[in-house]
Amino acid sequence: MHITITGNLGSGKSTVARILSEKYSFEVYSTGKIQRELAKQMNLSTLELNQLMMSDRKYDNMIDDETARISRENKNKNIIFDSRLAWNFVEFSFKVFVTVSLDVAAYRVMNDQRGSVEKYSSIEEAKTLLAERANTERIRYKDIYNLNYMDFTNYNLIIDGTYCDPDTMADIIMEEAKDFYTNSQKATKRLVSPKCLIFKDFNEEEDKSRLDDMIKSLKSIAYIKDKTFKVKKQDGGFHVKEDIDLAKASLLAHVSYIQIEILED
């Protein structure tokens, strides 16, 4: 089984990859680690290295060729490719994209071990530089590969890491990967925490009382698999358009994930 994981900067995808490796005996191939080590050796930030790579393809070619070789020569091994573009080079994989809010991403990068290479004086500076780095990467990948790695139709699973713990994320990714390899399901699923939902009217105490039975039925559920909630993007979250009581109950029951479908305006 091959799983490719990419995502927003600071999304926690590398932590999830490590947990999958430890819990389910996967080997991890991380190009992000290679890039950070290379930047450190060159006394550059990752952003500066990405800018340098825009004019020198040898780094991209080295990473791409190695990724493709490993996937070809190890088809029967359990491997996780923790890489921005591995989904494009691995011959067959379960493709995962991990999202996260910019605020949470900035907090994480301020406090992780990469601080020896990437130092930030404040959360606001981290947010600015993360956005700049993401834009630099998008431009470079579009120029070199004619690819948009932020196009979610490239992936089998979009899972948000803003609120959920990485252990639960890893378990759900593994469950979905098994379904993918068993049933060859290629439709894109998007999973978010109910905490990302926006309701037209929400009164916690009244809704707890009114939806008590429904909340109790959801208490032991980490992920509602048999329901897709139709939503619209609004103010950094998702406005629920249907099945509002079930959506509220999932929030009040502390369900980790629900599946959403984003409606066009």
C-alpha positions as CSV (number, residue, x, y, z in Angstrom):
1,M,0.0,0.0,0.0
2,H,1.3,3.4,-1.0
3,I,-0.1,6.6,0.6
4,T,1.0,10.0,-0.6
5,I,0.5,12.9,1.8
6,T,0.7,16.6,1.1
7,G,-0.9,19.6,2.6
8,N,-0.8,23.2,3.8
9,L,2.4,24.4,5.4
10,G,2.1,23.7,9.2
11,S,-0.8,21.3,8.7
12,G,0.8,18.5,10.7
13,K,1.1,16.1,7.7
14,S,4.6,15.0,8.7
15,T,3.4,14.2,12.2
16,V,0.5,12.2,10.8
17,A,2.9,10.3,8.5
18,R,5.1,9.5,11.5
19,I,2.1,8.1,13.5
20,L,1.0,6.0,10.5
21,S,4.5,4.7,10.3
22,E,4.6,3.8,14.0
23,K,1.1,2.3,14.3
24,Y,0.8,0.6,10.9
25,S,4.4,-0.2,10.0
26,F,4.9,2.1,7.0
27,E,8.2,3.3,5.8
28,V,8.2,7.1,5.3
29,Y,9.9,8.8,2.4
30,S,9.9,12.5,3.2
31,T,11.1,15.0,0.6
32,G,10.2,17.9,3.0
33,K,12.9,16.7,5.4
34,I,15.4,16.5,2.5
35,Q,14.5,20.1,1.5
36,R,14.9,21.4,5.1
37,E,18.2,19.7,5.5
38,L,19.5,21.0,2.2
39,A,18.4,24.6,3.2
40,K,20.2,24.2,6.5
41,Q,23.4,23.0,4.9
42,M,23.2,26.0,2.5
43,N,22.4,28.4,5.4
44,L,19.1,29.3,3.8
45,S,15.5,29.4,4.9
46,T,13.2,27.0,3.2
47,L,11.6,30.0,1.5
48,E,15.0,31.1,0.1
49,L,15.7,27.6,-1.1
50,N,12.4,27.5,-2.9
51,Q,13.2,30.8,-4.6
52,L,16.6,29.4,-5.7
53,M,14.9,26.3,-7.0
54,M,12.8,28.4,-9.3
55,S,16.0,29.0,-11.4
56,D,17.7,25.6,-10.9
57,R,15.8,22.4,-11.6
58,K,18.4,20.0,-10.5
59,Y,16.9,19.8,-7.0
60,D,13.4,19.1,-8.3
61,N,14.7,16.5,-10.7
62,M,16.6,14.8,-7.9
63,I,13.6,14.6,-5.7
64,D,11.2,13.6,-8.4
65,D,13.3,10.8,-9.8
66,E,13.9,9.3,-6.4
67,T,10.2,9.4,-5.6
68,A,9.3,7.6,-8.8
69,R,12.1,5.0,-8.4
70,I,11.0,4.1,-4.9
71,S,7.4,3.7,-5.9
72,R,8.3,1.5,-8.9
73,E,10.7,-0.8,-7.0
74,N,8.6,-1.2,-3.9
75,K,5.1,-1.8,-5.1
76,N,4.4,-4.5,-2.5
77,K,5.7,-2.5,0.5
78,N,3.8,-0.2,2.8
79,I,5.2,3.3,2.1
80,I,4.1,6.8,2.9
81,F,5.4,9.6,0.7
82,D,5.4,12.8,2.7
83,S,5.9,15.1,-0.3
84,R,4.3,18.1,-1.9
85,L,4.1,16.5,-5.4
86,A,4.5,12.7,-4.7
87,W,0.9,12.2,-5.7
88,N,1.9,13.1,-9.2
89,F,5.0,10.8,-9.4
90,V,4.0,7.7,-7.4
91,E,2.5,5.3,-9.9
92,F,-0.5,4.3,-7.8
93,S,-1.3,5.6,-4.3
94,F,-4.0,6.8,-2.0
95,K,-3.7,10.6,-2.3
96,V,-4.2,12.7,0.9
97,F,-4.2,16.5,1.3
98,V,-4.1,17.9,4.9
99,T,-5.6,21.4,5.4
100,V,-5.2,23.7,8.3
101,S,-6.1,27.3,9.2
102,L,-3.4,29.9,8.8
103,D,-3.6,30.9,12.5
104,V,-3.0,27.3,13.7
105,A,-0.3,26.7,11.1
106,A,1.6,29.8,12.2
107,Y,1.4,28.8,15.8
108,R,2.8,25.4,15.0
109,V,5.8,26.5,13.0
110,M,6.7,29.0,15.7
111,N,7.0,26.1,18.1
112,D,8.4,23.1,16.1
113,Q,11.9,21.9,15.6
114,R,12.3,23.6,12.2
115,G,12.9,26.9,14.2
116,S,16.6,26.3,13.9
117,V,16.2,27.1,10.2
118,E,13.1,29.2,10.0
119,K,12.8,31.8,12.8
120,Y,9.8,34.0,13.3
121,S,9.5,37.0,15.7
122,S,5.7,36.8,16.0
123,I,2.6,34.9,14.9
124,E,1.8,37.6,12.4
125,E,5.2,37.4,10.8
126,A,4.9,33.6,10.6
127,K,1.5,34.0,8.9
128,T,2.9,36.4,6.4
129,L,5.9,34.3,5.6
130,L,3.9,31.1,5.4
131,A,1.5,32.7,2.9
132,E,4.5,34.0,0.9
133,R,6.1,30.6,0.9
134,A,2.9,28.9,-0.2
135,N,2.6,31.4,-3.1
136,T,6.2,30.8,-4.1
137,E,5.6,27.1,-4.2
138,R,2.4,27.4,-6.3
139,I,4.2,29.6,-8.8
140,R,7.2,27.3,-9.0
141,Y,5.2,24.1,-9.4
142,K,2.9,25.7,-12.0
143,D,6.0,26.9,-14.0
144,I,7.9,23.6,-13.8
145,Y,5.2,21.0,-13.9
146,N,2.1,22.9,-15.0
147,L,0.4,21.5,-11.9
148,N,-1.7,23.1,-9.2
149,Y,-1.1,21.1,-6.0
150,M,-3.9,23.1,-4.3
151,D,-6.5,21.7,-6.8
152,F,-8.3,19.3,-4.5
153,T,-9.6,17.2,-7.4
154,N,-6.1,15.7,-7.5
155,Y,-6.7,13.8,-4.2
156,N,-8.8,11.0,-2.8
157,L,-9.1,12.5,0.7
158,I,-9.0,16.1,1.9
159,I,-8.8,16.1,5.7
160,D,-8.6,19.2,8.0
161,G,-6.0,19.2,10.8
162,T,-7.0,22.4,12.5
163,Y,-8.9,20.9,15.4
164,C,-8.3,17.1,15.4
165,D,-5.5,15.3,17.1
166,P,-3.0,13.6,14.7
167,D,-3.7,10.1,16.1
168,T,-7.3,10.3,15.1
169,M,-6.4,11.7,11.7
170,A,-3.9,8.8,11.1
171,D,-6.6,6.2,12.0
172,I,-9.1,7.8,9.7
173,I,-6.6,8.1,6.8
174,M,-5.7,4.4,7.3
175,E,-9.4,3.4,7.3
176,E,-10.0,5.4,4.1
177,A,-6.9,4.0,2.4
178,K,-8.0,0.4,3.1
179,D,-11.4,1.2,1.6
180,F,-9.7,2.8,-1.4
181,Y,-7.5,-0.2,-2.1
182,T,-10.4,-2.6,-1.5
183,N,-13.1,-0.9,-3.5
184,S,-11.0,1.3,-5.9
185,Q,-13.1,4.3,-4.8
186,K,-11.6,7.3,-6.5
187,A,-14.1,10.1,-5.7
188,T,-12.7,12.9,-3.5
189,K,-13.9,13.0,0.1
190,R,-13.5,16.2,2.2
191,L,-13.5,15.8,6.0
192,V,-13.6,18.7,8.4
193,S,-14.3,19.1,12.1
194,P,-17.8,20.1,13.0
195,K,-16.0,23.1,14.7
196,C,-15.5,24.5,11.2
197,L,-19.3,24.7,10.7
198,I,-21.3,27.9,10.8
199,F,-25.0,28.0,11.8
200,K,-27.5,30.7,11.2
201,D,-28.8,30.2,14.8
202,F,-27.1,28.2,17.5
203,N,-27.8,28.2,21.2
204,E,-25.7,25.7,22.9
205,E,-27.8,25.0,26.0
206,E,-31.1,24.9,24.1
207,D,-29.7,22.8,21.3
208,K,-28.2,20.4,23.8
209,S,-31.5,19.9,25.5
210,R,-33.5,19.6,22.2
211,L,-31.0,17.2,20.5
212,D,-30.1,15.2,23.6
213,D,-31.0,11.7,22.1
214,M,-29.2,12.5,18.8
215,I,-26.1,13.7,20.7
216,K,-26.0,10.6,22.8
217,S,-26.1,8.4,19.7
218,L,-23.1,10.1,18.3
219,K,-20.9,10.2,21.4
220,S,-18.7,7.2,20.5
221,I,-18.4,8.1,16.8
222,A,-15.2,9.7,15.6
223,Y,-16.3,10.1,12.0
224,I,-19.8,10.1,10.5
225,K,-19.2,8.1,7.3
226,D,-22.7,7.6,5.9
227,K,-23.7,11.3,5.6
228,T,-22.4,14.2,3.4
229,F,-23.3,17.6,4.6
230,K,-23.9,20.3,2.0
231,V,-22.2,23.5,2.9
232,K,-21.2,26.9,1.5
233,K,-17.9,28.7,2.3
234,Q,-18.5,31.7,4.6
235,D,-16.2,33.8,6.8
236,G,-13.4,31.2,6.9
237,G,-15.8,28.4,7.8
238,F,-18.7,26.4,6.2
239,H,-22.3,27.4,6.5
240,V,-24.6,24.3,6.8
241,K,-27.4,24.2,4.3
242,E,-29.1,20.9,5.1
243,D,-29.4,18.4,8.0
244,I,-28.7,21.3,10.4
245,D,-29.8,19.4,13.5
246,L,-27.5,16.4,12.8
247,A,-24.7,18.9,12.1
248,K,-25.3,20.6,15.4
249,A,-25.5,17.3,17.2
250,S,-22.1,16.2,15.8
251,L,-20.6,19.4,17.1
252,L,-22.1,19.0,20.6
253,A,-21.2,15.3,20.7
254,H,-17.5,16.2,19.9
255,V,-17.5,14.1,16.7
256,S,-14.0,14.5,15.2
257,Y,-15.0,14.6,11.5
258,I,-17.9,14.9,9.1
259,Q,-17.9,14.8,5.3
260,I,-18.9,17.9,3.5
261,E,-19.7,18.9,-0.1
262,I,-19.1,22.5,-0.9
263,L,-21.9,24.1,-3.0
264,E,-21.1,26.6,-5.6
265,D,-22.5,30.1,-5.3
